[in-house]
Structure formats: C-alpha cells, structure tokens
Amino acid sequence: MTTFVDRVELHVAAGNGGHGCASVHREKFKPLGGPDGGNGGRGGDVILVVDVGVTTLLDYHHSPHRKATNGKPGEGGHRSGADGRDLILPVPDGTVVQDRRGNVLADLVGHGTSFVAAQGGRGGLGNAALASARRKAPGFALLGEPGQSDDIVLELKTVADVALVGYPSAGKSSLISVLSAAKPKIADYPFTTLVPNLGVVTAGSTVYTIADVPGLIPGASQGKGLGLEFLRHVERCQVLVHVLDTATLESDRDPATDLEVIEAELREYGAGLADRPRVVVLNKVDVPDGQDLADLVRPDLEARGYRVFEVSAVAHQGLKELSYALAGIVAEARAAQPEPEATRIVIRPKAVDDAGFTVTHEDGLYRVRGEKPERWVRQTDFANDEAVGYLADRLNRLGVEEQLVKAGARAGDEVVIGAEDDAVVFDWEPTMAAGAEMLGRRGEDHRFEAPRPSAQRRKDRQAERDDAQREFDEFGPF
C-alpha cells in the first residue's frame, strides 16, 4: 500500500460567483419602491498552505479533485449572497507548484507560506447597485463569474541541510538513526529505504536536519532503481555526504568506484548540485576488512580534496567528529546566505494609450480580446434585452466600437469577444451604441414623471458621470 507520495497531479476548481438579483421593492401604497436586488457572493478560492505537520502528498494522490464552494446569489431587500468558503489545502514544507507544462508557479518553503491555486469568481451586481439617475429601475442584474479551474502538479522537495547519498545498503539509514532520533527501517538487503527519512541533529549550538535518500545505482538519473524519484530531495541541501561501504561483499565494487558512480549520477541529474560541499564517510570500519579498505582508499580520497571521516554506526565510532564537522559546514553555509530583502510593492501603471483590449482581424472575423470585455460578456444574461443593451453601452464607453471602425469592420461583419472556447459571436452593426432607441431607455421606469427638458439634460449628464464613476470604482481606470 502506498504510504509516501511526493508527486501528484491535482485538479483544482474555485467556486463560482453568485448571480446578482433583479428585484423591485413592493410595499402597500408604494408601487414604485425602486430596485432592491442584492449582489451575489464571491466564489471561494483554493489555497495551498504549508503545514509542518504534513509530510506527504498522499491525500491528494487518493483524492486529486478539489473544489471550493460557490457564492450564493443575491436576494431582494438588498440582501447580498454569502461568499463561498475558501478551500485550504495543507501541503508539506518544500512543495513546488507547477503547471502541466512544467512551469514553476510557486515554491512553498516555510510554515504558513500560501499560494492561491485557483481564484473564486466575482459575484454579480444586483439591480440596486446598477441603478442610477438615468437607469432608475434596471430590469436585470449581472451574472456571477465562473471560478478559475486548472490542473497543477505538486512536487515535494525535502527541506534538509544535509543529504546522505550512496549505494543501497551502504549504511545511510543506520547512520541517520544514530546521529538523530529518526527510526528508519534497517535491514541487510538492498532498497530497504523506500522513502526519504528526516532527522534532527544537535551539535553544540547548531541544530540541523539530515535526510537519508533512498539508495542510488548506476543509471539512477535515467530512471533506474529508485534514484530518479528521490534525487529531487537532495536539491535543497547545503551539504552532500557520500556514505561509502567499506565492507561490501560485491567483488566489483570499492569505495572509490562507488564515489565516482554516484558523482556521475549527480552531474547527470544537474539541479545545481555541483557547487555543494562534499564530505565522504567511510562506513562500517568496525569490520576488520572494512578498516583495512578504509586505510587503503583514504589517502586517495583526501588527495582529491574530500574531507574523509571513518565511522561505524554499529560501534558508534567517529560519530561525534562527523556531527560537529557537518554542523560547522552548515553554519558557514547559513552565514553566507544573503539576508532576506524586505517585501517591496512594485507599482506598474498602465501606459497612457493602453485601452485594455485589442481588436484583431482573424480568418474573416474581428476578435476582441481583453480582461474587461471578456469579463463583461461573462456577466451578461443574453436572454435579457436590457442586459444586452447595458453590455453594448459598456463596450461603447470602453472604445470597442471605435477600434472596430479603425480596424476596418463594416456592418454585418462577424465580431467575436472572448477566448475561442468561451466566446460570444454576433454580427456587428455600427449603430450598436444607439441601441437604446430600439430597446427604449434601458432600465428606466416610464411611470416616473418626465422632468423638464433642461433638467433632463442636466440629469443625463450627471447620470453619465455616475456611470463612469461606478465603472472606475468597480474595475479601476480603463
């Protein structure tokens, strides 16, 4: 049965925003109570959060589909819908988030570090929020936006200061068991260790973590044995410790050859391991033949520039010297790391001539792309004529019709707004901005008494300013 998983593909979906409500207040003796439809609630986010109590991605291996809750729709009486509940997914320290193409989205290191994997959709505005001096009683509301959904890959890279690497049965598990309080499985057959083991070592005033990585064999970087699955767990370490078996029973192996093979696999794997300090541990010197072999190969290893330690995990020989030496290397590596910079907020204002959308001529049609027009299309209920007219007004104010004219569009040309898989297609009419004459004054209740012409002109001008201010407050500058 699988008990350790360090790589999973996760399907995340945020909650959809709730729809706005189109409602008119009704009360005895007050037939014109006005619009009172509330706004829809925001959809819940899917958030990954580092939890030191989590050490594996096993839960997501068994349940790879995760979805946050939707926002509730608005109701009459100015009652806004409840926001969807965020879905918090705990992940181990050292989890790397990637998209399906392998691009790194986030590297989550440190307890409490979080990343929004999928953002919930905005709630739609109710007709009360859409009302203005010109549009006194809108007969429509905006739809809630769908939440984001994506397929992401979670990959765990162990966060440790020291990594023990070497052939299977070289004694790595025994070594970590006597250096720390970790209790890994120990046996006299290869590939006893099937998952990385972590231990905490205290040497004087320095406390560091040590990882026992499953045994490597020739060809590990190409997928042989278990090495390729677990080489990623040495990427974050500050010190590499080669554990060499001086008492191996295999006639074609010796410590020097083992070291060269493992180094070749590390070079093949890459990941910036070439510049990490190396320490060589000649293990099992309690065996008579092991001590003789250690005495034979130690001068050669030291001539190559390695610091060499002779130890015996069984006899607890040479452990103190090794522990304090590793503590000194870790302390130096930590001191050499630059101080973390204070968080800076970078403001990148849009260019003055940035319209926020583009109009292109593609395959006989005109395609409009941009965050605002695409979002407005998603919010529109096309079964409601007033809502369609409101969309036309918004697009006109944004300058879409003007850009279509500049791009050479003519009456009857096909115009597409949005991505190919979720687009709205219509035949463009240059008089679209004047659609109010065809639909009547959108959202205006004709039961209200019309003011004098001069007053009407003032109110129209004020209504235009109110609409522009509302667009600015909701979506920012164009």
C-alpha positions, 0 to 999 in steps of 0.5 A: 500500500502506498504510504509516501507520495511526493508527486501528484497531479491535482485538479483544482476548481474555485467556486463560482460567483453568485448571480446578482438579483433583479428585484423591485421593492413592493410595499402597500401604497408604494408601487414604485419602491425602486430596485432592491436586488442584492449582489451575489457572493464571491466564489471561494478560492483554493489555497495551498498552505504549508503545514509542518505537520504534513509530510506527504502528498498522499491525500491528494494522490487518493483524492486529486479533485478539489473544489471550493464552494460557490457564492450564493446569489443575491436576494431582494431587500438588498440582501447580498449572497454569502461568499463561498468558503475558501478551500485550504489545502495543507501541503508539506514544507518544500512543495513546488507548484507547477503547471502541466507544462512544467512551469514553476508557479510557486515554491512553498518553503516555510510554515504558513507560506500560501499560494492561491491555486485557483481564484473564486469568481466575482459575484454579480451586481444586483439591480440596486447597485446598477441603478442610477439617475438615468437607469432608475429601475434596471430590469436585470442584474449581472451574472456571477463569474465562473471560478478559475479551474486548472490542473497543477502538479505538486512536487515535494522537495525535502527541506534538509541541510544535509543529504546522505547519498550512496549505494543501497545498503551502504549504511545511510539509514543506520547512520541517520538513526544514530546521529538523530532520533529518526527510526528508519527501517534497517535491514541487510538487503538492498532498497530497504529505504523506500522513502526519504527519512528526516532527522534532527541533529544537535551539535553544540549550538547548531541544530540541523536536519539530515535526510537519508535518500533512498539508495542510488545505482548506476543509471539512477538519473535515467530512471533506474532503481529508485534514484530518479524519484528521490534525487529531487530531495537532495536539491535543497541541501547545503551539504552532500555526504557520500556514505561509502561501504567499506565492507561490501561483499560485491567483488566489483565494487570499492569505495572509490568506484562507488564515489565516482558512480554516484558523482556521475549520477549527480552531474547527470541529474544537474539541479545545481548540485555541483557547487555543494560541499562534499564530505565522504564517510567511510562506513562500517570500519568496525569490520576488520576488512572494512578498516583495512579498505578504509586505510587503503582508499583514504589517502586517495580520497583526501588527495582529491580534496574530500574531507574523509571521516571513518565511522561505524554506526554499529560501534558508534565510532567517529560519530561525534567528529562527523556531527560537529564537522557537518554542523560547522559546514552548515553554519558557514553555509547559513552565514553566507546566505544573503539576508532576506530583502524586505517585501517591496510593492512594485507599482506598474501603471498602465501606459497612457494609450493602453485601452485594455483590449485589442481588436484583431482581424482573424480568418474573416472575423474581428476578435476582441480580446481583453480582461474587461470585455471578456469579463463583461460578456461573462456577466451578461444574461443574453436572454435579457434585452436590457442586459444586452443593451447595458453590455453594448453601452459598456463596450461603447464607453470602453472604445470597442466600437471605435477600434472596430471602425479603425480596424476596418469592420463594416456592418454585418461583419462577424465580431467575436469577444472572448477566448475561442472556447468561451466566446460570444459571436454576433454580427456587428452593426455600427449603430450598436451604441444607439441601441437604446432607441430600439430597446427604449431607455434601458432600465428606466421606469416610464411611470416616473414623471418626465422632468423638464427638458433642461433638467433632463439634460442636466440629469443625463449628464450627471447620470453619465458621470455616475456611470463612469464613476461606478465603472472606475470604482468597480474595475479601476481606470480603463 
